[in-house]
Amino acid sequence: MNDDKLFQWLASVKGDPLAFVMGAFPWNEPGTVLENSAGPEQWACDLMNRIRDGLVDINTAIQEAIASGHGIAKSATVAQLTLWAFCTFPDTRGVITANTETQLKTKTWAELGKWFNLCFFAREHYTLTATGLFSKDPNRERTWRIDMIPWSEKNPAAFAGLHNKGKRLLLIFDEASEIPDIIWETAEGALTDADTEIIWLAFGNPTRNIGRFRDCFPGGKFAGQWHHLQIDSRTVRITNKKRLQGWIDAYGLDSDFVRVRVLGEFPRKGLMEFFSAAAIDEAMTREVHVDRAEPLALGVDVARFGMNASVIFPRKGRDARTIERFRFNGYSTTQLANEVTNINAQYHADGIMIDGGGVGGGVVDQVRAKRLFCYEVQFGGKDVIHNTIWGNTGEKYANNRAAMYGACRAWLATGAIPNDPELRQQMLAIRYTFNAKDEIILERKEDLVDEDGQGISLDDIDALVLTFSHPLARSAYAGGDLPQPNLVTSEWDPYSPERMQA
């Protein structure tokens, strides 16, 4: 297609996003990533048609709020609409932001890069960088552009100048539930331009039952200003139905996790951070003087290969800082069992708690073969702690993992942990909700890692919480720096008085 025909076609789809999307990308074309796809998902087609119809009234802003479960092709739709809005109206300006800079760079903007490369004419006429999409015309690169801007609650000024009077303005909030109200309020100033095509799209999982995103939906004070849609992931053609059912089986259909991640419904109580940042920071700076009689526990989290590490985390009473934890990458079960034995010989642990799931069972067997007693701990088993000694009495837990984390959270109020940013990040990543029995249930490890997208590891915090899997008794000979009693007693005394006589 020559430039004249291209420009004529772009002008013809200026007000029709779906027509642009169907013509700009190689749907069903063999040898491309779209060879088995005939077009956008139905919900996306409906959204594009509503935008088309909304453009008829240039003095009414188009405001669409989409709450959904996982896997519905949200990022792809954001990218397609961005390219339509940008390519079909000269001097379009816009801003795309997301809940975090990581989400913005690695998911939202990365998806835009994918569709930019699939668009048959984009590379010839436009430039896509790590932070912006703009015209190759040097006289227009400042006036015809879409920018990726991470939000800052302390400095919302980046969203204060969103004006493009008489032309087209695009504003996209990705993972909008987590974007603070102040950013919404500042961006709202762009809606004052008359005779301007204003398109404001807010997408996201409905993770919070308060805030501006929630207020765009029925019952919210801004619901009348937004067209709102909630999408159940099970109704979308491309979603992994087996995975979605696995979540339902694990958490329960009426749990907040499933409401947010599958049904596209706002939570009743919300997915909440399990550890508070304030409690973590206090524990990282607190000075603790530990009674020598406090028992020493070794938590052993087992990971054989890959990005994860096996971790041995010592904790003596309130002190989980003085004895440094040990990390091992790529160790076999035999090697790790040897390390457990050596560390125990050095520190005289009163209890060794080993993750017995997966390859961890092999470490348990080999440690026991060395005549060492250890506890085999199953994260997915029933709560065996019964919150009797840790200060969390009254809390109900769905499984042993949640119970151990609950014990650790209660202990954190007076405990001391290493001042380590990576450990802090791991602790803040843990989220919880309640199941149908009103028991605390943590977001599953694999779901959390998948959601993070950056390969976060939970090895250190898992090793620490293992030390709470079984209570240990105080002892005058508790592990640490005191001389240990003889482990073997005998009636034979070669130096007894009767044997010392000539």
N, C-alpha and C positions, 0 to 999 in steps of 0.2 A: 504494500500500500504506500503510494507516494504521500508526501507531506500535505498536499492540497486535500486529497481524499481523507487523510487522517484527521486533519483539522475540521473538515466538514462532519465527519463521524463524531468527533468529540463534541462538537457543537450540538449535534442531534441528540446526544445522550446526557447533555448538561443537566437536565432535570429528571433523569431516569437512572438511578444507581444500578438497578438490576440489569438493564440493557447494557450498561457499561461493563459490568462484571462478566456477563455472558459473552461479550465480544472481545474483551481485553486479554483473556486467559485461555490457554489451550485445553479446554475441557474435552475429555474423551480422545485426546490426541495421543496415538501410540508413541511410546518412547519417552513420555513425560510423566511427571509425578501425578498428573491429573488424568492419566489414560483410563482409569476406572471410575472416574467421577464425572457426573453429568452437570454439576452445578452446585451452588450453595445449598445448605440445609433449608428446609421449609420455613423454619422460624426466621432465618436470615432473609429469605426472599420476601416474607411478609413485612419485615422491618424495612427493607429497601423500598418496598411499594408504599409504605406509610410515609417515608421520607419524601418520595416522589409526590404524593398527594399533598403533603404539608408545604411543599415549595410554592404551591399556588398562591398562598397568602404570604407575601414577602415581609409583612410587618408583624408576623407572629412567629416567634422562635420555635423551632422544632426541638422538643426535649423528650428524649427516650431513655427510660430506665429499664434495664434488663437484669433481673436476678435469676441465677441458674445454678444447677449442679455442675459437676465436672464433665469435661470432655465433649462439649457441644459445638466446638469449632468457633468459640468466641473470638480468640485472637486472630483467626483467619478472617472473620467478618470485620473486625476492627481494621485490619490491613486493607481489605478490599474497599471499604467505605472511605478510608483515608485517601487511597489512590484515586477513587472516583471524584471525591470532593476537590482534590488538588489538581488533577489533570484536566478537568472539564470546565474550569472557571479561572481564567487568567487573574493573577494577583490574589488568589485565595491565600488567606493566612490562617494558621491554626496552631494549637498546642495539644500535645498528648502527654498525659501524666498517669502515674499508677501509684499503688499503695507503698511501694518501696522502689528505690533506684535499681535494685537487683531485678525485680520483676519487670521494670521498664526496659532495662537493657537486654536481659537474657530471654525474655519471652515476647513482650509487646513489640519492641523495636526489631527484634530478630525475626519475628513473623512478618513484619512489614518488609524486611529485606528479602525474604523468600518470595513474596508476591510481587515485589518490585522487579525481581529478576525474571519472573514468569510473564510479566506484562511485555508484550511484543515490541512496544515502542518506547518504554520508559527510559532505558539507559541512553538512548540517543538524544533525548530532549531534557532530561532531568538528572540531578545529582543526589545521591543518597549517601550521607556520611553517618558517623557514629551518633550524631546528635541532631541532624537536620535533613529535611528533604526540600530541595529548592530548584528553581529554574536555572538552566545553563545560560540563559540570557544574562550577561553581566550587568545589564541595566535593571534587572528585575530580581536578582537573587535575594535582595533584602525585602522586597514587597510581595514576592510570590514564594511562600515557604511554609512548611510545617515543622515545628520544633519539638524535640523531646525535652521536657523540663521536669526534673524531679521536684516535688513540692517540698517546701520548708515551712513548718508551722510558725517558726520564729521570724521568717522573712517571706511572707506571702506576696510581696510586691511583684514577683515575676508574673503573677496572674492578674495584676491590676491594669495592665495596658492592653487588654484583649479587645481591640477595636479595629474594624475594617469597613468603615462606613461606605455604603453603596455597592459593596462587593459581597464576598462570601467569607464567613468565619466559621471555623470548625473547632470544637472543643471536645476532647474525649477523655473521660476518666475511666481507667481500667482498674479492676479490683476496688471499685468505688466505695465499698462499705468501710474500708480502712482509711479513707482520706478524711482528714479533720474538717470540721464544720467551717473553720476560718478560711480554708481554701475554696470551699463552695461559695461562701459569702463574698469573697473577693472576686472570684470569677464571674459572679452574677452581674457585676457591673457591665460586662460586655453586652448584656441583653438590652441595653438602652439605645443602641444604634437603630435609627429608622432606615427604611428602604434597604435593608441588608439581609442577606440569607444567613441566618444564624442556626447552626446545627450543634446541639449539645447532647452528647451520648454518654450515658453512664452504665458501665457493665460491671458485673462482679458476682462472686458467691456472697450470699446474704449472711455474712459472718457475725454481724452485730445487730441486736434488736433495738438499738438507739442510734441517733445520728442522722445526718441529712439524707444518706442513701435510703435508710429505712423510711424517712418521712416522704419519699417520693411515691410510696405505695399506699394502698388503702389503709386508712386509719392515721396516716401521717399528715401533718399540717400543710405539706406542699404537694399532696397527691393530686390536687386539682390542676396543677401546672404541668404535670408530667403524664405522658402516656407510659404505662407501666406493664411489664410482662414478667411472669415467673415461669421458668422452664424446668420441667422434670427431666433429668438426664435420660431416664428410661424411654422417653418418647422420641428421642433423637436418633436418627438412623445409624450414625457412625459410632455411637458410644459402645464401650465394652460392657455388655450386659452381664457377663459372668463376674466381672470385677464389682460392678454395682451391687449385684446380689450378695457377693461376699461381704460387702460393707453392711448391708441390711442384716445378714445373718450374724455378723460380729457385734454390731452396735444396737440393733433393733430398729424397726421401721419408724418408731415414734421418737427415737433419740435425736438430740440436737445435731449430732454429727451427720446423720442421714438426712435430716431436714435441710442442712446447709449444703452438703456435698452431693446429694442425689436429687432431692425433691425441689430444690430451689426456693425453699421456704425459710423465713427468718426463724432463728432459734428462740426457744422459750426462755432459756437462761443464758445461752451463748457458749461458744468454745472459749474457754478462759485460760490465761496463763496459770500454770500450776504453781510456779515459784514467783514471788514478787521480786522485782529488781532491787527494791530497798533491802529486803531480807538477805539477798545474795551479797550485796555490797557490804552490809554490816558483817556478815560472816567472813568475808574476805579480809576484813581489816581488824576484826576482834582479836584481842589477846586472851588466851585461855590457859589457865593453870590446871593441869589435869592431875587428879589423884592417881598415884602410882598403882593403886589397886584396881583402877579401871581396866577392863579387859581389852585386848587388842584383837581386832577383827581384820581379816584380809578378804576383800571382795575381788573375785576373779571373773572378769568378763572375757569370754573366749571369742576370738575371730581369727580364722585360719589364714585366709589370703585376701587380696583385694585392697581397697582403700581403707578398710577398718583395721584397727589395731587391737591386740589383746592387751588388757590393762589389769594390773594388780594394784588395788587401792587400799592402803592401810588406814585404819581409823581406830584410835585409842580413846574411848569415851567421847568427850566433846572435841577432841583434837584430830582433825583429818588433814592437817597441814604439815606438822613437824616432820613426819616420815614421808618422804616424797613418793609419789606413785610411780609405778614402773610400766613402760609401754613397749610392746614388742610387735614388729611388723613382719608378716610372712612366716611366723613360727608354726611348726607342726605341733600336734597335740603332745608329742613326746618331749619336744623342746620346752614347751610351756609348762608341762608337768615338772620338768627338772628345775625350771626357774621358781615355781611355787615351792618346791622342796628346799631350794637354796635360800630363798627369802625367809621361809619359815624357820630354818636353822639359825638365821642371823637375828631374827626379831622375836622368836618364840611366841607365835600367835596363839591366842586362846580359842580361835575359831577360824576356819577357812571355809568361805562360802563361794561355791563355784557355779556359774551358770551352766546348768546341765542340758540345755536345749541344743539341738543340732550337734555340731562337732564337740561341744562342751562335755558331752557324756564320756568321750574318750579321755579327756583330761581328768575327769572324776575317777575313772577306772584306774588310770596310771598313778594318780596320787595315792589312791588307796592301796595299790600294789606295792607302794613304797612304805607301807605300814603307817601311813598318816591318816588320821581321821579328818574327813571333810564333809560338809553339808552339800548335797546336790540340790540346787534351787531351780525350780521351774517358774519362769515368769508368767506363763499362761495358766498355771494351776490355781487352785482355790486359795483364798486368803488364809494363811496359816499363822499370821501374826496376831490377829484379833485385837489390835491397838490397845494392849494392856499396859505397856510400859513407856511408850514413846510420847505421850502427851496428846494423842489425837483420838482419845476416847469419844465415841459417839459417831464417828465418821464410818460410813459403810462403803466397802470397796467391791468392785465387780470381780477382781481377780488378784492374784498374788503380786503382780507387777504394780498395780495401783496401790496396794497396801504398803509395799516397800517404799514406794515414792512418798506415800502419805507419812510414813514414819520418818523418812529423811526430811520432809518439809517441817514436821513438828520439831525435830532435833535442830534444824537450822537456826531456830530462834536463839539458841545458846551455843551453837557449835562454831568451829573455825574451819574454813576450807582454804585451799590455795588461792592466791590472788592471780587468777589466770583468765584472760579474756576468752579463750576457747571454751573453758569449762562454763563460764558465765553464759556464753552463747548457747551452749547445749542445754543448760538449765532453763533459759528463757524460751527455748523452742518447745518445751513440753506443754501441751495443752490438754485440757480435760473437759468433760461434760458429764451428764448424768444419764443412766439408762432408764428403762421403763420401771425398774424396781427402786429408783431413786438412789442408786449406788454410783459412786465416783468411778468413771472409766476414762482412761487416758487415750488420747489419739494414738493409734497403732504406729509402731516405729516405722514400718515400711510406708505408711501413708504420710507420715511427717517428713520423711526423707524425700519422698516423691514430690510433695508440696513445696518443699524448700527449693528444689531444683538445682542446688549448688553442691549436693553431695554431703550435707551435714552429717557428722558422725556423732553418735551418742555413747561411745565406748566409755568415756571417763565417768559420766554421770551414772551410767548403768553399773559400773564397777563400784562406785560409791554406795548406791542404794542396796547393792547386794549385801553390804555389811550390816544391814538392818533386817535381814531375812530370818535371823534367829537370835533371841536374847542370849547373852553370855553372862555368867556369874562373875562378880568381883572376886579377886583373889590376891593374897599377899604376894604371890609369885606371878602376877599378871604380866603378860608379854611386855618386853621392853628392856630396861637397863638393869633390873635386879638379878642377882644370881639365881639360877634355877635349881630346884631340888633334884637330887639324883633320881633318875628314872628307873634304876635297878637297885633293889635292896637284897642283901644276902646275910645269912647268919654267920658266914665265914668271915673271921677277922684275924688276919695273920699277925696283927700287932696286939692282940689281947695279952694281958699279963701272964696267963698260963703258958702262952706260946713264946713269950719273950725270955722265959727262964732257961738257963743253960742246962 
